[in-house]
Amino acid sequence: MKTIPYLINKYAFIVIINLLVFSSNGQINSIPIWPKSIPNSINVVDYTEKQVMKDGQLQSTSQVTNPNLSVYLPKKELANRSVVLIFPGGGYSHLAMYKEGQKVAEWLNSLGITAFVLKYRLPSDLIMKDKTIAPLQDAQEAIRIIRRNAKEWNIDPTKIGVLGFSAGGHLASTLSTHYQEKVYDADTISSRPDFSILIYPVISMENGITHSGSKNSLLGENAGRNLIEKYSNEKQVNAYTPKTFLVHASDDKVVPVANSINYYLNLLQYNVPAEMHIYEKGGHGFGLGREGTNKDWPKACEKWLEMNGYCSIKNVRQKIIK
């Protein structure tokens, strides 16, 4: 039997969701991931978030202590009930909230897809009992919040994907391969994504292939063999790993392209549907694309989303014309 405080909190949250759904299109900020106590946390008074602003727009942030979801709603006439949860990158030391967050959400909205940008906690021994699980805790609860309130948001709980860039790609692949891992006291709602989109992702923690900054931030400089194996997500793929779309550049000097290739090969080994686009040039951190061979990866991704039933480009174009 549910307690009265539980019911009050549940229905108060539903009221908030309804207000969001019927408000104007666009971003609605700050739905807290942990409205009460934050699991695995250590309270440090002078440890505060550091934001970088430009022209009134949040560009990046670091030292996140209170993770939240920013909601981006497509125009009502375009909405198709599919969802993508976005993890910005930044080496697990900061979050590129604009280039790999808001801009991406707006692109997805143009396809009729509801988008959420997760401002997740960045690993820190100062404010966490176990820094290796904190980002995954936030990611699991974020997808559970979305799925738990699917009816109120008018979204399909079987069409919830994740999209991550760089270290955010590591978090997206971690959620895709560690969704069953119990990292906090959660309810029974699944945190498994239905699909994943990984853009120049960090996948492995193995020396020679990993991004050392991401590895050291998440696992520490002296990580043991078991921890390295656990978070080398190419080694955690199985037949239940979500279908995946991968993008990388061959000349990426920050996160070697082998990260995507090895993940892709293991997806194929387990017969998980996968598509990969490797561009000759592009380097690292190109977001939605820059001039060069990687510029049109969003178009390729749109076709993949459409092929898998997560959007209809034809319907979007017809509704825009009308």
Secondary structure in CASP SS format (residue, H / E / C, confidence):
PFRMAT SS
TARGET T0000
AUTHOR 0000-0000-0000
METHOD secondary structure of the structure
MODEL  1
M C 1.00
K C 1.00
T C 1.00
I H 1.00
P H 1.00
Y H 1.00
L H 1.00
I H 1.00
N H 1.00
K H 1.00
Y H 1.00
A H 1.00
F H 1.00
I H 1.00
V H 1.00
I H 1.00
I H 1.00
N H 1.00
L H 1.00
L H 1.00
V H 1.00
F C 1.00
S C 1.00
S C 1.00
N C 1.00
G E 1.00
Q E 1.00
I E 1.00
N E 1.00
S E 1.00
I E 1.00
P E 1.00
I C 1.00
W C 1.00
P C 1.00
K C 1.00
S C 1.00
I C 1.00
P C 1.00
N C 1.00
S E 1.00
I C 1.00
N C 1.00
V C 1.00
V C 1.00
D C 1.00
Y C 1.00
T C 1.00
E C 1.00
K E 1.00
Q E 1.00
V E 1.00
M E 1.00
K E 1.00
D C 1.00
G C 1.00
Q E 1.00
L E 1.00
Q E 1.00
S E 1.00
T E 1.00
S E 1.00
Q C 1.00
V C 1.00
T C 1.00
N C 1.00
P C 1.00
N E 1.00
L E 1.00
S E 1.00
V E 1.00
Y E 1.00
L E 1.00
P C 1.00
K C 1.00
K C 1.00
E C 1.00
L C 1.00
A C 1.00
N C 1.00
R C 1.00
S C 1.00
V E 1.00
V E 1.00
L E 1.00
I E 1.00
F E 1.00
P C 1.00
G C 1.00
G C 1.00
G C 1.00
Y C 1.00
S C 1.00
H C 1.00
L E 1.00
A C 1.00
M C 1.00
Y H 1.00
K H 1.00
E H 1.00
G H 1.00
Q H 1.00
K H 1.00
V H 1.00
A H 1.00
E H 1.00
W H 1.00
L H 1.00
N H 1.00
S H 1.00
L C 1.00
G C 1.00
I C 1.00
T E 1.00
A E 1.00
F E 1.00
V E 1.00
L E 1.00
K E 1.00
Y C 1.00
R C 1.00
L C 1.00
P C 1.00
S C 1.00
D C 1.00
L C 1.00
I C 1.00
M E 1.00
K C 1.00
D C 1.00
K C 1.00
T C 1.00
I C 1.00
A H 1.00
P H 1.00
L H 1.00
Q H 1.00
D H 1.00
A H 1.00
Q H 1.00
E H 1.00
A H 1.00
I H 1.00
R H 1.00
I H 1.00
I H 1.00
R H 1.00
R H 1.00
N C 1.00
A H 1.00
K H 1.00
E H 1.00
W H 1.00
N C 1.00
I C 1.00
D C 1.00
P C 1.00
T C 1.00
K C 1.00
I E 1.00
G E 1.00
V E 1.00
L E 1.00
G E 1.00
F E 1.00
S C 1.00
A H 1.00
G H 1.00
G H 1.00
H H 1.00
L H 1.00
A H 1.00
S H 1.00
T H 1.00
L H 1.00
S H 1.00
T H 1.00
H C 1.00
Y C 1.00
Q C 1.00
E C 1.00
K C 1.00
V C 1.00
Y C 1.00
D C 1.00
A C 1.00
D C 1.00
T C 1.00
I C 1.00
S C 1.00
S C 1.00
R C 1.00
P C 1.00
D C 1.00
F E 1.00
S E 1.00
I E 1.00
L E 1.00
I E 1.00
Y C 1.00
P C 1.00
V C 1.00
I C 1.00
S C 1.00
M C 1.00
E C 1.00
N C 1.00
G C 1.00
I C 1.00
T C 1.00
H C 1.00
S H 1.00
G H 1.00
S H 1.00
K H 1.00
N H 1.00
S H 1.00
L H 1.00
L H 1.00
G C 1.00
E C 1.00
N C 1.00
A C 1.00
G C 1.00
R H 1.00
N H 1.00
L H 1.00
I H 1.00
E H 1.00
K H 1.00
Y C 1.00
S C 1.00
N H 1.00
E H 1.00
K H 1.00
Q C 1.00
V C 1.00
N C 1.00
A C 1.00
Y C 1.00
T C 1.00
P C 1.00
K E 1.00
T E 1.00
F E 1.00
L E 1.00
V E 1.00
H E 1.00
A E 1.00
S C 1.00
D C 1.00
D C 1.00
K C 1.00
V C 1.00
V C 1.00
P C 1.00
V C 1.00
A H 1.00
N H 1.00
S H 1.00
I H 1.00
N H 1.00
Y H 1.00
Y H 1.00
L H 1.00
N H 1.00
L H 1.00
L H 1.00
Q H 1.00
Y C 1.00
N C 1.00
V C 1.00
P C 1.00
A E 1.00
E E 1.00
M E 1.00
H E 1.00
I E 1.00
Y E 1.00
E C 1.00
K C 1.00
G C 1.00
G C 1.00
H C 1.00
G C 1.00
F C 1.00
G C 1.00
L C 1.00
G C 1.00
R C 1.00
E C 1.00
G C 1.00
T C 1.00
N C 1.00
K C 1.00
D C 1.00
W H 1.00
P H 1.00
K H 1.00
A H 1.00
C H 1.00
E H 1.00
K H 1.00
W H 1.00
L H 1.00
E H 1.00
M H 1.00
N C 1.00
G C 1.00
Y C 1.00
C C 1.00
S C 1.00
I H 1.00
K H 1.00
N H 1.00
V H 1.00
R H 1.00
Q H 1.00
K H 1.00
I H 1.00
I H 1.00
K C 1.00
END
